C-alpha cells in the first residue's frame, strides 16, 4: 500500500448548521418500492395514499338501541319491534310508523330511520315484542354516523413522506392498502475501528474494551428507519481497514466509529482519501463530537455518504442524533430542512456551568412537572460515559460563551427521537 497522505494539518471547525447544510445538499432523492402492510411500521410513504372506500361505508349506529321515526316519540304508544340487526348484518325491513328495529353498535341503519334511541332509554316487553321509548328529546340523526363521515372514497388519507406509525398501520388497513408504497431504506454500513476492541461476548483483557459502539449504531440506524449492515471491527491496520472501507462503500451510507482524530493510529481520513472519498468537512464546533468527519465517494456509481464518527460512545451518539438521523429521514422523505438546532425549551432544575467555547450537548432528563417541561443535566463523566446516556432522554443545549446557567432559566433541549 502506498504511503498515506498527510491529513494532520490544523483543520478549520465549522458550525453545526454549516455541517448540516453540507450534508443535506448531498442527500439523493428518494427511490421507492412496496412492502407488505405487516412490515411497513417505521417506513416512510413514497406516494399519497388514497381511500378506496367511504368510511363508514354505510350509515351506522354508534350505540346499542332502537332505530325509530321521530313522530312516534310524540305518542305514548309502544312500538312493535321489527327485528334485531347486529354488526355484520344488514336490515331486512324498513322502519315504519309504529315500529322500531333493535340495532347494535356498528350495524347498518334500516331504511326509514330518523334517529337511534339508546337502549338505556327504552323498556322492552319480550312477551309482546314491543318497546317503550322514554326519551322524547332525541333529534333527527341522533346516534347515527353518516356514510363517509370519517373519509370519502378518493380522499388522501396519508401524504407522501409520512412516517408509518401504528396509527397509520390501522388506517392503511382500513383503506385496503395491503401493499404499501414506501421509500427505499438506505443501506447503512457500520465499521467500528480500533485494536482495543473485542466482541461483546468476550471478556476484555488488559487494554481492551468491548465493541459497544457497533451495537449502539445498529440500534440507532434501525430506529431511524435505515437498514444496518455491520461489517465488524476494523483493526488499526492500513490494509485490513482499507478492505473494510471498500466493502462499506458499496452501501448508501458508511458509518465509521473512531480513528478520525489526530492520533498516530487515526487512519480513517487518509484511508478514505485513498479510496476516492472526497472530504467535505472535518471537525465541527461541537462538544462532544468535535472530530466528526464527513465526505462523499466520487468516481463510482455508488456515491456513498461517509461519516467518520468519534470513537467515544456519547460523542458518537451526539453526532448521530444531530446529523445521521435527520439524514436517514431526509433520505426517505425527500425533505431536508434548513436547520437542525433544538427548538424545544424546558426550565432548568439545577445550575450548570458551561466550560469552553463550543456549543455543548449534555445528557439530560426531561420531565413534565407541575404543568411545565423541566430538564435536569445528569452527572456525566465524559464522552465514554454510557451510564449517563442510559438515564437520559434528551440532550441539553448549552450555548457559549462560558457562563453559569441558573435554576429556572429556559434552556434548549433536543429530545431523543425514539
CORZI-V11151 format. One record per residue. N is the residue number from 0. SS is DSSP state (h for helix, s for strand, l for the rest). OMEGA is omega in whole degrees, -180 to 180 (999 if undefined). Layout:
((N	SS	OMEGA) (N	SS	OMEGA))
This chain:
((0	l	-180) (1	l	-179) (2	l	-180) (3	l	176) (4	l	-180) (5	l	177) (6	l	-173) (7	l	-179) (8	l	177) (9	l	-174) (10	l	-179) (11	l	177) (12	l	176) (13	s	-178) (14	l	177) (15	h	180) (16	h	177) (17	h	179) (18	h	180) (19	h	178) (20	h	180) (21	h	179) (22	h	-173) (23	h	-180) (24	l	-175) (25	l	179) (26	l	-178) (27	l	175) (28	l	-177) (29	l	167) (30	l	-173) (31	s	175) (32	s	174) (33	s	175) (34	s	178) (35	s	-179) (36	h	-178) (37	h	-179) (38	h	-173) (39	l	-178) (40	l	179) (41	l	178) (42	l	179) (43	s	-179) (44	s	-178) (45	l	180) (46	l	170) (47	l	177) (48	s	-180) (49	s	176) (50	l	177) (51	l	-180) (52	l	163) (53	l	175) (54	s	-6) (55	l	-177) (56	l	178) (57	l	172) (58	l	-176) (59	s	176) (60	s	178) (61	l	177) (62	l	166) (63	l	-179) (64	s	-178) (65	s	175) (66	s	-173) (67	s	167) (68	l	-174) (69	h	-178) (70	h	-179) (71	h	178) (72	h	-175) (73	h	178) (74	l	-179) (75	l	-177) (76	l	172) (77	l	-176) (78	s	178) (79	s	-179) (80	s	-180) (81	s	-173) (82	s	174) (83	s	-178) (84	s	177) (85	l	173) (86	l	-178) (87	l	176) (88	l	175) (89	l	180) (90	l	177) (91	l	-178) (92	l	175) (93	l	174) (94	l	179) (95	l	179) (96	l	179) (97	l	179) (98	s	176) (99	s	176) (100	s	175) (101	s	-172) (102	s	-179) (103	l	-180) (104	l	178) (105	l	-179) (106	l	178) (107	s	-180) (108	l	177) (109	l	175) (110	l	178) (111	l	-178) (112	l	176) (113	l	178) (114	s	174) (115	s	178) (116	s	-179) (117	s	-179) (118	h	-179) (119	h	-178) (120	h	-175) (121	s	172) (122	s	-176) (123	s	173) (124	s	-176) (125	l	-177) (126	l	-179) (127	l	-178) (128	l	180) (129	s	178) (130	s	173) (131	s	-178) (132	s	-177) (133	l	-179) (134	l	-179) (135	l	-178) (136	l	179) (137	l	-179) (138	l	-179) (139	l	177) (140	l	-179) (141	l	175) (142	l	176) (143	s	175) (144	s	-174) (145	l	175) (146	l	178) (147	l	-179) (148	l	-179) (149	l	178) (150	s	-179) (151	l	177) (152	l	-178) (153	l	177) (154	l	170) (155	s	-177) (156	s	177) (157	s	-178) (158	l	178) (159	l	179) (160	l	179) (161	l	174) (162	s	-177) (163	l	178) (164	l	177) (165	h	-180) (166	h	176) (167	h	177) (168	h	179) (169	h	180) (170	h	177) (171	h	178) (172	h	-179) (173	h	-178) (174	l	172) (175	l	-178) (176	l	-178) (177	l	175) (178	s	-170) (179	s	173) (180	s	-175) (181	s	173) (182	s	179) (183	l	177) (184	l	174) (185	l	171) (186	s	-176) (187	s	177) (188	s	-176) (189	s	175) (190	s	174) (191	s	-171) (192	s	173) (193	l	176) (194	l	-177) (195	l	-174) (196	s	171) (197	s	-180) (198	l	-173) (199	l	-176) (200	l	179) (201	l	174) (202	l	-176) (203	l	173) (204	l	-179) (205	l	178) (206	l	-178) (207	l	173) (208	s	177) (209	s	-179) (210	l	-178) (211	h	-178) (212	h	180) (213	h	179) (214	h	179) (215	h	-176) (216	h	176) (217	h	-180) (218	h	180) (219	h	-180) (220	h	180) (221	h	179) (222	h	-179) (223	h	-180) (224	l	176) (225	l	178) (226	s	-174) (227	s	178) (228	s	-180) (229	s	-179) (230	s	176) (231	s	-176) (232	s	174) (233	s	-179) (234	l	-180) (235	l	-180) (236	l	-172) (237	h	-176) (238	h	-178) (239	h	-179) (240	h	177) (241	h	178) (242	h	180) (243	h	178) (244	h	178) (245	h	175) (246	h	-177) (247	h	-178) (248	l	173) (249	l	-178) (250	l	178) (251	l	-177) (252	s	176) (253	s	174) (254	s	172) (255	s	180) (256	s	-180) (257	l	176) (258	l	-176) (259	l	-179) (260	l	-173) (261	l	-180) (262	l	-178) (263	l	-179) (264	l	174) (265	l	-169) (266	l	-167) (267	h	-177) (268	h	-178) (269	h	179) (270	h	176) (271	h	177) (272	h	177) (273	h	-179) (274	l	178) (275	l	171) (276	s	-177) (277	s	177) (278	s	175) (279	s	172) (280	s	176) (281	s	-179) (282	l	-178) (283	s	178) (284	l	-166) (285	l	176) (286	s	-8) (287	l	177) (288	l	-177) (289	l	-174) (290	l	-175) (291	l	178) (292	s	177) (293	s	177) (294	s	180) (295	s	179) (296	s	178) (297	l	173) (298	l	177) (299	l	-179) (300	l	180) (301	l	-177) (302	l	-174) (303	l	170) (304	s	-172) (305	s	177) (306	s	171) (307	s	-177) (308	s	174) (309	l	-176) (310	l	180) (311	l	-171) (312	h	-178) (313	h	177) (314	h	-180) (315	h	180) (316	h	-179) (317	h	179) (318	h	179) (319	h	-178) (320	h	-176) (321	h	-169) (322	h	-174) (323	h	-179) (324	h	178) (325	h	176) (326	h	180) (327	h	177) (328	h	-179) (329	h	178) (330	h	-177) (331	h	-179) (332	h	-177) (333	l	176) (334	l	-174) (335	l	-177) (336	l	-176) (337	l	-174) (338	l	179) (339	l	180) (340	l	-180) (341	l	178) (342	l	175) (343	s	-177) (344	s	177) (345	s	-179) (346	s	-178) (347	s	-178) (348	l	-179) (349	l	179) (350	l	179) (351	s	178) (352	s	175) (353	l	177) (354	l	177) (355	l	-173) (356	l	179) (357	l	172) (358	l	-173) (359	s	177) (360	s	-171) (361	s	177) (362	s	-178) (363	s	178) (364	s	-178) (365	s	-177) (366	s	175) (367	s	-175) (368	s	176) (369	l	174) (370	l	178) (371	s	177) (372	s	177) (373	s	-178) (374	s	-180) (375	s	173) (376	s	-177) (377	l	173) (378	l	-170) (379	l	-176) (380	l	179) (381	l	-169) (382	l	179) (383	l	-172) (384	l	-180) (385	h	179) (386	h	177) (387	h	179) (388	h	-178) (389	h	179) (390	h	-174) (391	l	170) (392	l	178) (393	s	169) (394	s	178) (395	s	-172) (396	s	177) (397	s	-177) (398	l	174) (399	l	12) (400	l	179) (401	l	179) (402	l	176) (403	s	173) (404	s	-174) (405	l	174) (406	l	179) (407	l	177) (408	l	171) (409	s	-174) (410	s	178) (411	s	177) (412	s	177) (413	s	-179) (414	s	175) (415	l	-174) (416	l	177) (417	l	999))
